[in-house]
Amino acid sequence: MSNIRTAVPGDADAVARLFCDVFRNGSSADEDQLRAYLEKLYLHPEDNGGIGSLVHETSSGDISGFLGGYAAPMVFENRRLLAAICGSFMVKDPKAEPLTAPRLMKAFLNGPQDLSLSETASEVSHTMWTKLGGITLPDYSWTWHRSLRPTNYLLIVSAARSNLLKAAFPVIKPVTNFLDSSLLKRNAHAGKSWLALGQPENQSAELVAPIDHSTFIGLFEKCTDRFSPRPAFDKTQLLQLLDDSKQKSKIGPMEVAKINGKRNEPIGTLIYHKGHDRVLRVLQMLSLPKAESQVLEAVLNYANWSGAVAVTGRTQPNFIPEILGRRIFLSNHNATVVHSRDPEIVAAYIRGKGFANGLVGEYWNRLNGDI
């Protein structure tokens, strides 16, 4: 008879093979590195606040399903909470085993945590969450995009979906560079910017300045203090998250910055990656209360000044009103969902008062953008 049980370090080989089969079409490239990271991230519940990942074990002892989870300490109305972040979720043959995924999800949501969160719920897993009492959070579930050099960005997005365009990328790129440069110059000569942003030559790096990780931790705590539930990471935990976040070989090096206001005082903070494709990918963008407009404007202008072709990131409810009028478009590929036995916690997220995504999510870890 099949069985759902807590995953242990000895499952690392089987989980890594399953990951390769489900997410990499069977490719075993870097499997040793993947195995080690999966074990570190998911397979030590004793070091993870008691949050255990789960495996589905067939009657013959094979692992045919896995749901990875890790802990995030939170605070809600001065109460300490334990949040479980739902990460990698995979079943080897969902058609042959249609009940495996729902059983794994149900067991996960019935765990010891006070609330469960995911920012990467696919259409299938999102349906399972809602059938088991989870709630979709629309204002947290969008990816926002601001194109700055549109023909280049169109080429990058298209090449990601076409092997032919990917192969032709080096040939086409000089053409898109010329078109974007011409567009910028033409609008500048007309005394206006199609970007609806400050011109690059008028925007230096002074509003978005690099900071060390210790300075970021102080700003992170100040900017998240208004949320409830909000993260309650200690310094060691935040440094570990940042260490994992910076290892993103596929999307470029990580930068951590402070965002200054008009009086040169810090009003927000930013974590982003920018690689060879010149897309600035925001992992976390935070602001002090009532500073969202200044923060977003500074980030967009900085991205333009630095030569980025586009800026993209996950939405946060407090930034949604500031998107209007800035030529930002939204797409949805997955959902942010929450589940809790405490209706007040769920209600706080529905009102947009709880913190999720970014460092309280999944995109910080190395499975997204690295190994």
BAFI-800535 format. One line per 4 residues: number of its first residue (from 1); their letters; for each residue x, y, z of N, C-alpha, C, O. Coordinates in steps of 0.1 Angstrom, whole numbers. Layout:
<pts>
NUM	a	X Y Z X Y Z X Y Z X Y Z  ...
</pts>
This chain:
<pts>
1	msni	9 -12 0 0 0 0 9 13 0 19 13 7  5 23 -8 13 35 -8 12 43 5 3 41 13  22 52 7 23 58 20 28 73 18 37 75 9  23 82 26 28 95 26 36 96 39 31 93 50
5	rtav	48 101 38 57 102 51 66 114 49 68 120 39  72 118 61 81 129 61 94 125 53 99 114 55  99 134 45 111 131 38 123 132 47 123 140 57  133 124 45 145 124 53 157 125 44 156 123 32
9	pgda	169 128 49 181 130 41 184 118 32 189 120 21  181 106 36 183 94 28 175 94 15 177 86 7  165 103 14 157 104 2 163 113 -9 157 114 -19  174 119 -6 179 129 -15 181 124 -29 178 131 -39
13	dava	187 112 -30 190 107 -44 177 105 -52 176 109 -63  167 99 -45 154 97 -52 147 110 -55 141 111 -66  147 119 -46 141 132 -49 148 140 -60 141 146 -68  161 139 -61 168 146 -71 165 140 -85 163 147 -95
17	rlfc	164 126 -85 160 120 -98 146 124 -102 144 126 -114  137 124 -93 123 128 -96 123 142 -101 116 145 -110  131 151 -95 131 165 -99 136 166 -113 130 173 -121  146 158 -117 151 158 -130 141 153 -140 140 158 -151
21	dvfr	134 143 -136 124 137 -145 112 146 -148 108 147 -159  108 153 -137 96 161 -138 99 175 -144 91 180 -153  110 181 -140 112 195 -143 123 197 -154 124 208 -160  131 186 -157 142 188 -166 142 178 -177 152 175 -184
25	ngss	130 172 -180 128 162 -191 139 151 -190 144 146 -200  142 147 -178 151 136 -176 166 140 -176 174 131 -173  169 152 -178 183 156 -179 189 155 -165 183 160 -155  201 149 -164 208 148 -151 220 157 -149 228 155 -140
29	aded	220 168 -157 231 177 -156 231 184 -142 221 188 -137  243 184 -136 244 190 -123 236 183 -112 232 189 -102  233 170 -114 225 163 -105 231 162 -91 224 162 -81  245 161 -90 251 160 -77 249 173 -69 246 172 -57
33	qlra	250 184 -76 248 197 -69 234 199 -65 231 204 -55  225 195 -74 210 195 -72 207 187 -59 200 191 -51  212 175 -59 209 165 -48 214 172 -34 206 171 -25  225 178 -34 230 184 -22 222 196 -18 219 197 -6
37	ylek	217 203 -28 209 215 -24 195 211 -20 190 217 -10  189 202 -26 176 197 -22 176 192 -8 167 194 0  187 184 -5 188 179 9 189 191 19 182 191 29  197 201 16 199 212 25 186 220 26 182 224 37
41	lylh	179 222 15 167 231 16 155 224 22 147 230 29  153 211 19 141 205 22 141 193 32 131 190 38  153 186 34 153 173 40 158 173 54 162 162 59  158 184 61 162 184 75 152 192 84 154 203 88
45	pedn	140 185 87 130 192 94 135 197 108 129 206 114  144 189 114 149 193 127 156 207 127 157 214 137  161 211 115 167 224 114 158 234 107 162 245 104  146 230 105 136 238 97 123 241 105 113 241 99
49	ggig	125 244 117 113 247 125 103 236 127 91 239 130  107 224 124 98 213 125 89 211 112 81 202 112  92 219 102 84 218 90 91 207 81 103 208 77  84 196 79 89 185 71 84 185 57 72 187 55
53	slvh	93 182 47 88 179 34 82 165 34 84 157 43  75 162 23 68 149 23 71 142 10 74 148 -1  71 129 11 73 120 -1 61 110 -1 55 107 9  58 107 -14 48 96 -16 56 83 -20 63 83 -30
57	etss	54 73 -11 62 61 -13 52 50 -18 42 47 -12  55 44 -29 47 33 -35 48 20 -26 57 20 -17  40 11 -29 40 -2 -22 53 -9 -23 57 -18 -15  60 -6 -34 73 -13 -37 85 -5 -31 96 -9 -32
61	gdis	82 6 -24 92 14 -18 98 25 -26 107 33 -22  93 27 -39 98 38 -47 91 51 -44 80 51 -39  99 62 -45 93 75 -43 88 81 -56 95 83 -66  75 83 -56 68 88 -69 62 102 -68 57 107 -77
65	gflg	64 108 -56 58 121 -54 66 128 -43 71 122 -34  66 141 -44 74 149 -34 68 163 -33 64 169 -43  67 168 -20 63 182 -18 73 188 -8 74 183 3  80 198 -13 90 204 -4 85 216 3 78 224 -3
69	gyaa	89 217 16 85 228 24 96 233 33 104 224 37  96 246 36 105 251 46 99 261 54 88 267 51  105 265 66 98 273 75 102 288 73 113 291 69  93 297 77 95 311 78 89 316 91 77 316 92
73	pmvf	97 321 100 91 327 112 84 340 109 89 348 102  72 341 115 64 353 113 59 358 126 59 351 136  53 370 126 47 377 137 33 382 133 32 388 122  23 379 141 9 384 138 3 389 151 1 381 160
77	enrr	1 402 151 -5 408 163 2 404 175 -3 400 185  16 406 175 25 403 186 25 388 190 31 384 200  20 379 181 21 365 183 31 359 174 31 362 162  40 351 179 49 344 170 42 333 162 34 325 168
81	llaa	44 332 150 38 322 141 49 314 134 60 319 132  45 302 130 54 295 121 47 293 108 36 287 107  53 298 97 48 297 84 55 286 76 67 284 78  48 278 68 54 268 60 53 273 46 42 275 40
85	icgs	64 274 39 64 278 25 64 265 16 73 257 18  55 264 8 53 253 -1 62 255 -13 59 265 -21  72 247 -16 81 249 -27 79 238 -38 68 237 -43  89 231 -41 89 221 -52 78 211 -49 77 205 -38
89	fmvk	70 208 -59 58 199 -58 58 191 -71 56 197 -82  60 178 -70 61 170 -82 56 156 -80 57 150 -69  50 151 -90 45 137 -91 50 131 -104 49 137 -114  56 119 -103 63 113 -115 53 110 -126 56 113 -137
93	dpka	41 104 -123 31 101 -133 17 105 -128 10 96 -123  13 117 -129 1 121 -123 -11 115 -129 -22 113 -123  -10 111 -142 -22 104 -148 -24 90 -142 -35 85 -140  -13 83 -140 -13 70 -134 -17 70 -119 -22 61 -114
97	eplt	-13 81 -112 -15 83 -98 -22 96 -95 -16 105 -90  -35 97 -99 -42 110 -98 -44 115 -84 -46 126 -82  -43 106 -74 -46 110 -60 -33 113 -53 -34 118 -41  -21 111 -58 -9 113 -51 -7 128 -48 -4 131 -36
101	aprl	-9 137 -57 -7 151 -55 -17 156 -44 -13 163 -35  -30 154 -46 -39 158 -35 -36 153 -21 -38 160 -11  -31 140 -21 -28 135 -8 -16 142 -2 -15 145 10  -6 145 -10 6 152 -5 2 166 0 6 170 10
105	mkaf	-7 173 -8 -11 186 -4 -19 186 9 -17 195 17  -28 177 10 -36 177 22 -27 174 34 -29 180 45  -18 165 33 -9 162 44 -1 174 48 2 177 60  4 181 38 12 193 40 4 204 48 9 209 57
109	lngp	-8 207 43 -16 217 49 -21 213 63 -25 222 71  -21 200 66 -25 196 80 -13 195 89 -13 189 100  -1 201 85 11 201 93 10 210 105 -1 216 108  21 211 113 21 219 125 21 234 124 20 241 134
113	qdls	22 239 112 24 253 109 11 261 112 0 255 112  13 274 115 1 283 117 -4 288 104 -16 291 103  4 289 94 -1 293 81 8 287 70 20 284 73  2 284 59 10 279 47 9 289 36 -2 295 34
117	lset	20 291 28 20 300 17 27 294 5 36 286 7  23 298 -6 31 295 -19 29 307 -28 18 313 -29  40 311 -35 39 321 -45 40 316 -59 41 323 -69  41 302 -60 43 297 -73 33 286 -76 36 276 -83
121	asev	20 288 -71 10 277 -74 6 277 -88 1 287 -94  8 266 -95 4 265 -109 -11 263 -109 -18 262 -99  -17 262 -122 -31 261 -123 -36 248 -116 -46 248 -109  -28 237 -117 -32 225 -111 -31 225 -96 -41 222 -89
125	shtm	-20 230 -91 -18 230 -76 -27 241 -70 -31 239 -58  -29 252 -77 -39 262 -72 -52 256 -70 -59 260 -60  -57 248 -79 -70 241 -77 -70 233 -64 -80 233 -57  -59 226 -62 -58 217 -50 -59 226 -37 -66 223 -28
129	wtkl	-51 237 -37 -51 246 -26 -65 251 -23 -70 250 -11  -73 255 -33 -86 261 -30 -96 250 -26 -105 253 -18  -95 238 -31 -104 228 -27 -101 223 -13 -110 218 -6  -89 225 -8 -86 222 6 -87 233 15 -82 233 27
133	ggit	-93 244 11 -96 256 20 -86 267 18 -87 277 26  -77 266 9 -67 277 7 -74 289 0 -84 287 -7  -68 301 1 -74 313 -5 -64 319 -15 -52 320 -12  -68 322 -27 -60 329 -37 -59 344 -33 -69 350 -29
137	lpdy	-47 349 -35 -44 363 -32 -41 371 -45 -29 372 -49  -51 376 -52 -49 382 -65 -38 393 -65 -30 394 -74  -38 402 -55 -29 413 -55 -15 409 -53 -6 417 -55  -12 397 -49 1 392 -47 5 383 -59 16 378 -60
141	swtw	-4 380 -68 -2 369 -78 2 374 -92 2 365 -101  5 386 -94 8 391 -107 24 393 -108 31 395 -98  28 392 -120 42 396 -124 41 409 -132 34 410 -142  48 419 -127 47 432 -134 59 434 -143 70 429 -140
145	hrsl	57 441 -154 67 443 -164 67 457 -169 57 463 -172  79 463 -169 80 477 -175 91 476 -185 103 475 -182  87 477 -198 96 477 -209 103 490 -210 96 501 -210  116 491 -211 124 503 -213 130 504 -227 131 515 -232
149	rptn	134 493 -232 139 492 -246 131 481 -253 135 469 -253  120 485 -259 109 475 -262 113 464 -272 109 453 -271  121 468 -283 124 458 -293 134 448 -287 133 436 -291  143 452 -279 152 443 -272 144 433 -263 147 421 -262
153	ylli	135 439 -255 127 431 -246 119 421 -253 117 409 -249  113 425 -264 105 416 -272 113 404 -277 109 393 -278  125 407 -282 134 397 -287 138 387 -275 138 375 -278  140 392 -264 144 383 -252 132 374 -249 134 362 -247
157	vsaa	120 380 -247 109 372 -244 106 362 -255 102 350 -251  107 366 -267 104 356 -278 114 345 -279 111 334 -281  127 349 -277 138 339 -278 137 328 -267 141 317 -269  131 332 -256 129 322 -245 119 311 -249 118 301 -242
161	rsnl	111 314 -259 100 305 -263 103 298 -277 95 290 -282  114 302 -283 117 297 -297 132 294 -298 140 303 -296  135 282 -301 149 278 -303 155 284 -315 167 287 -315  147 287 -325 152 293 -337 156 308 -334 167 312 -338
165	lkaa	148 315 -327 151 329 -323 163 329 -314 171 338 -314  164 319 -305 175 318 -296 188 317 -303 198 323 -300  188 308 -314 200 306 -322 204 319 -330 215 322 -332  193 326 -334 195 339 -342 198 351 -333 200 362 -339
169	fpvi	197 349 -320 198 361 -311 210 370 -314 209 382 -315  222 364 -315 234 373 -318 233 381 -330 239 392 -331  226 376 -340 225 383 -353 215 394 -352 217 405 -358  204 391 -345 193 401 -345 195 412 -335 191 423 -336
173	kpvt	203 409 -324 205 419 -313 210 432 -318 205 442 -313  220 433 -327 224 447 -331 213 455 -338 213 467 -337  204 448 -344 193 455 -350 183 460 -340 179 472 -341  180 452 -330 171 457 -319 178 468 -311 171 478 -307
177	nfld	191 467 -309 198 478 -302 197 491 -310 195 502 -304  199 490 -323 198 502 -332 183 508 -331 182 520 -330  173 500 -332 160 505 -331 156 511 -318 150 522 -318  160 505 -307 158 511 -294 165 525 -293 160 534 -287
181	ssll	178 525 -297 186 537 -296 179 548 -304 179 560 -300  175 545 -316 168 555 -325 155 560 -318 153 572 -319  148 551 -312 135 555 -306 138 565 -294 131 575 -293  148 562 -286 151 570 -275 156 584 -280 152 594 -274
185	krna	164 584 -290 170 597 -295 158 606 -301 158 618 -298  150 599 -309 139 607 -315 130 613 -305 126 625 -306  126 606 -294 118 611 -284 125 622 -276 119 632 -272  138 620 -274 145 630 -266 146 643 -274 145 654 -268
189	hagk	148 642 -287 149 654 -295 135 661 -296 134 674 -298  125 654 -294 111 660 -294 108 666 -281 97 672 -279  117 665 -271 115 671 -258 106 663 -249 100 668 -240  105 650 -252 96 642 -244 102 627 -244 110 624 -252
193	swla	97 619 -235 101 606 -234 90 596 -235 80 597 -227  90 587 -245 80 577 -246 80 568 -233 70 561 -230  91 569 -226 92 561 -214 84 566 -202 80 559 -193  80 579 -203 74 586 -192 82 586 -180 77 585 -169
197	lgqp	95 586 -182 105 586 -171 115 597 -174 116 603 -184  123 600 -163 134 609 -165 144 604 -176 146 592 -177  150 613 -183 160 609 -193 172 602 -186 176 607 -175  178 592 -192 190 586 -186 201 595 -181 207 593 -170
201	enqs	204 606 -189 215 615 -186 211 623 -173 220 629 -167  199 624 -169 195 632 -158 193 623 -145 189 628 -135  196 610 -147 194 601 -136 206 594 -132 211 585 -140  212 597 -121 224 590 -117 221 579 -107 209 577 -105
205	aelv	231 572 -102 228 561 -92 226 566 -78 225 558 -69  225 580 -76 225 585 -62 212 581 -55 212 580 -43  201 579 -62 188 575 -56 187 561 -53 180 557 -44  195 552 -60 195 538 -57 210 534 -56 217 533 -65
209	apid	214 532 -43 228 531 -40 231 517 -34 223 513 -25  242 510 -37 245 497 -31 247 498 -16 252 508 -11  243 488 -9 245 487 5 250 473 9 248 464 1  256 472 21 260 459 25 248 451 32 237 457 34
213	hstf	249 439 34 238 431 39 233 435 53 221 434 56  242 439 61 238 444 75 229 456 74 219 457 81  232 465 65 224 477 63 210 473 57 200 479 61  210 464 48 198 459 42 189 453 53 177 455 53
217	iglf	195 445 62 187 439 73 179 449 81 168 448 85  186 460 84 179 471 92 168 477 84 157 480 90  170 480 71 159 485 63 148 476 61 136 479 60  151 463 59 141 452 57 132 452 69 120 452 68
221	ekct	137 453 81 129 453 93 120 466 94 109 465 98  126 477 91 118 490 91 107 489 81 96 494 84  110 484 69 100 484 58 89 474 60 78 475 54  92 463 67 82 453 69 74 454 82 65 446 85
225	drfs	78 463 90 72 465 104 57 467 103 49 464 112  52 474 92 38 477 91 29 465 88 17 466 89  35 454 83 27 443 79 24 434 90 31 433 100  13 427 89 9 417 99 -1 407 93 -12 410 90
229	prpa	4 394 91 17 388 95 29 394 88 27 399 76  40 395 94 52 399 88 64 390 92 62 382 102  74 390 84 85 381 87 93 384 100 93 396 104  98 374 107 105 376 119 118 369 119 122 362 128
233	fdkt	125 370 108 138 364 106 148 370 116 148 382 118  157 362 121 168 368 128 179 371 118 178 368 106  190 377 123 201 382 114 207 370 106 210 371 94  209 359 113 215 347 107 207 342 96 212 338 85
237	qllq	193 341 98 184 336 88 184 345 76 184 340 65  184 358 78 183 367 67 196 367 59 196 367 46  207 366 65 220 364 58 220 352 50 226 352 39  215 341 55 214 328 47 205 330 35 209 325 24
241	lldd	194 336 36 185 339 25 192 347 14 191 344 2  200 357 19 207 366 9 218 358 3 221 360 -9  225 349 10 235 341 4 230 332 -7 236 331 -17  218 326 -4 212 317 -15 208 326 -26 209 322 -38
245	skqk	202 338 -23 196 346 -34 207 351 -44 204 353 -56  219 353 -39 230 358 -48 235 348 -58 242 352 -67  232 335 -55 237 325 -64 227 322 -75 219 312 -75  227 330 -85 217 330 -96 224 330 -109 224 341 -116
249	skig	231 320 -113 239 319 -125 232 322 -138 237 327 -148  218 319 -138 211 320 -150 205 334 -152 200 337 -164  204 342 -142 198 355 -143 207 367 -139 202 378 -139  219 363 -136 229 374 -133 231 376 -118 225 371 -110
253	pmev	241 384 -115 245 387 -101 235 395 -94 227 402 -100  235 393 -81 225 400 -72 231 413 -67 243 414 -64  222 423 -67 226 436 -61 216 439 -50 204 437 -51  221 445 -39 213 449 -28 215 464 -27 226 469 -26
257	akin	204 472 -26 205 486 -26 195 493 -17 185 487 -13  198 505 -13 189 513 -6 183 523 -16 190 527 -26  171 528 -13 165 538 -22 163 551 -13 157 551 -3  169 561 -18 169 574 -11 157 583 -16 154 583 -27
261	gkrn	152 591 -7 142 600 -10 148 614 -14 160 615 -17  139 624 -15 144 637 -20 154 644 -11 162 652 -15  153 640 2 162 646 12 174 637 14 181 638 24  176 627 6 187 618 6 186 609 19 197 603 23
265	epig	174 606 24 172 597 35 167 584 29 159 584 19  170 573 35 165 560 30 150 559 31 144 561 42  143 555 20 129 554 21 125 540 16 113 536 16  134 531 12 131 518 8 144 510 5 155 515 6
269	tliy	142 498 1 153 489 -2 149 480 -14 138 478 -17  159 474 -20 157 467 -33 167 455 -33 179 457 -31  163 443 -38 171 432 -42 168 429 -56 156 427 -60  178 429 -65 175 426 -79 187 418 -85 198 418 -80
273	hkgh	184 412 -96 194 405 -104 194 411 -118 183 415 -124  205 413 -124 206 418 -138 217 411 -145 229 412 -141  214 403 -156 223 395 -163 227 400 -176 225 412 -179  232 391 -185 236 395 -198 224 400 -207 226 407 -216
277	drvl	212 395 -204 201 399 -212 196 413 -208 187 419 -215  202 419 -198 199 433 -193 184 435 -188 179 446 -188  178 424 -184 165 425 -177 168 426 -162 175 418 -157  163 436 -156 164 438 -142 153 431 -135 141 436 -136
281	rvlq	156 420 -128 146 412 -121 145 415 -107 155 412 -99  134 421 -102 133 425 -88 129 413 -80 119 407 -82  137 409 -70 133 399 -60 125 405 -49 116 399 -45  129 416 -44 122 423 -33 123 438 -34 134 443 -36
285	mlsl	112 444 -34 112 459 -34 103 463 -23 91 460 -22  109 471 -14 102 475 -1 103 490 0 112 497 -4  92 496 7 92 510 10 87 513 24 80 505 30  91 524 29 84 529 41 70 533 38 67 536 26
289	pkae	61 534 48 48 539 45 47 552 37 54 561 40  38 552 27 36 564 19 47 568 10 47 579 4  57 559 9 68 562 0 68 553 -13 78 553 -20  58 546 -15 57 537 -26 60 543 -40 67 538 -48
293	sqvl	53 555 -42 55 562 -55 69 566 -57 74 564 -68  76 571 -47 89 575 -49 99 563 -51 108 564 -59  96 553 -44 104 541 -45 103 535 -59 113 532 -66  91 533 -64 89 527 -77 95 536 -88 101 531 -97
297	eavl	93 549 -87 98 559 -97 113 558 -97 119 558 -108  119 557 -85 134 556 -84 139 544 -91 149 544 -98  132 532 -88 137 520 -94 136 520 -109 145 515 -116  125 525 -115 123 525 -129 133 535 -135 139 531 -146
301	nyan	136 546 -129 145 555 -135 160 550 -134 168 551 -143  162 543 -123 176 537 -121 178 526 -132 188 525 -138  167 518 -134 168 507 -144 171 513 -158 179 508 -166  164 524 -161 166 531 -174 180 537 -175 187 535 -185
305	wsga	184 543 -165 198 549 -165 209 538 -166 219 541 -173  206 526 -160 217 516 -161 217 508 -174 225 499 -175  207 511 -183 207 504 -196 199 492 -196 200 484 -206  191 489 -186 182 478 -186 172 478 -197 167 489 -201
309	vavt	168 467 -203 158 466 -214 144 466 -208 135 469 -214  143 461 -195 130 460 -189 132 458 -174 143 454 -169  122 460 -166 122 457 -152 110 448 -149 99 450 -155  112 438 -141 101 429 -138 102 424 -124 113 423 -118
313	grtq	90 420 -118 90 415 -104 76 411 -101 66 412 -108  74 405 -88 61 401 -83 55 413 -77 61 422 -71  41 413 -77 34 424 -71 33 423 -56 33 412 -50  32 434 -50 29 436 -36 17 445 -35 17 455 -42
317	pnfi	7 442 -26 -5 450 -26 -3 465 -25 -10 473 -31  7 469 -16 9 483 -14 14 491 -26 14 503 -26  20 484 -35 25 490 -47 15 490 -59 17 497 -69  4 483 -58 -6 482 -69 -11 495 -73 -11 498 -85
321	peil	-15 505 -64 -20 518 -69 -10 526 -77 -13 534 -85  3 523 -74 14 531 -80 17 526 -94 24 533 -102  12 515 -98 14 509 -111 7 517 -121 11 519 -133  -5 523 -117 -13 530 -127 -6 542 -132 0 550 -125
325	grri	-7 544 -145 -1 556 -152 14 554 -155 20 564 -159  20 543 -152 34 541 -154 37 532 -165 49 527 -167  28 529 -174 29 520 -185 35 506 -181 43 500 -189  31 501 -170 34 488 -165 23 478 -169 11 482 -167
329	flsn	27 467 -174 17 457 -177 19 445 -168 30 442 -164  8 437 -166 8 426 -157 6 413 -164 -2 413 -174  12 402 -159 9 389 -165 8 380 -153 13 382 -142  1 369 -155 -1 359 -144 3 345 -149 -3 340 -159
333	hnat	13 339 -143 18 326 -146 15 316 -135 14 304 -137  15 321 -123 12 313 -111 6 322 -100 6 334 -101  0 316 -90 -7 323 -80 0 323 -66 7 313 -63  -2 333 -58 1 333 -44 -11 329 -36 -22 335 -38
337	vvhs	-9 319 -28 -21 313 -21 -17 312 -6 -5 311 -2  -27 313 3 -25 312 17 -35 302 23 -47 301 18  -31 295 33 -40 286 41 -37 287 55 -25 287 59  -47 288 64 -45 288 78 -58 284 85 -69 286 80
341	rdpe	-57 278 96 -69 274 104 -74 286 112 -85 285 118  -66 297 112 -70 309 119 -76 319 109 -68 324 101  -89 321 109 -95 330 99 -90 344 99 -90 351 89  -85 349 111 -80 363 111 -67 364 103 -65 375 97
345	ivaa	-59 354 103 -47 354 95 -50 355 80 -44 363 73  -59 347 76 -64 347 62 -70 360 58 -67 366 48  -78 366 67 -84 379 65 -74 390 63 -76 399 55  -63 389 71 -53 399 70 -46 399 56 -43 409 50
349	yirg	-44 387 51 -38 386 37 -48 390 27 -45 397 17  -61 387 28 -71 392 19 -72 407 18 -74 413 7  -69 414 29 -69 428 30 -56 434 25 -55 446 24  -46 426 22 -34 430 17 -24 435 28 -15 442 26
353	kgfa	-27 431 41 -19 435 52 -8 426 56 1 429 64  -9 414 50 2 404 54 13 404 43 11 409 32  25 399 48 36 400 39 38 386 33 38 376 39  41 386 20 44 374 12 51 377 0 52 389 -4
357	nglv	57 367 -7 65 368 -19 80 373 -15 82 377 -4  88 372 -25 102 375 -22 109 366 -12 110 354 -14  114 372 -2 121 365 9 112 356 17 116 347 24  99 359 16 89 350 22 81 343 11 70 346 8
361	geyw	89 335 4 84 329 -8 94 318 -13 100 312 -5  95 317 -26 103 307 -32 114 312 -42 124 305 -44  112 324 -47 121 329 -58 135 332 -53 144 333 -61  137 333 -40 150 336 -34 160 323 -35 172 325 -36
365	nrln	154 311 -35 163 300 -34 169 296 -48 165 301 -58  179 288 -47 188 285 -59 181 276 -70 186 275 -81  170 270 -66 162 263 -76 156 272 -87 152 267 -98  155 285 -84 150 295 -93 161 304 -98 165 313 -91
369	gdi	167 300 -109 177 309 -115 191 304 -114 201 311 -117  193 291 -108 206 287 -107 207 272 -110 207 268 -122  207 263 -100 209 249 -103 195 243 -108 195 231 -111
</pts>
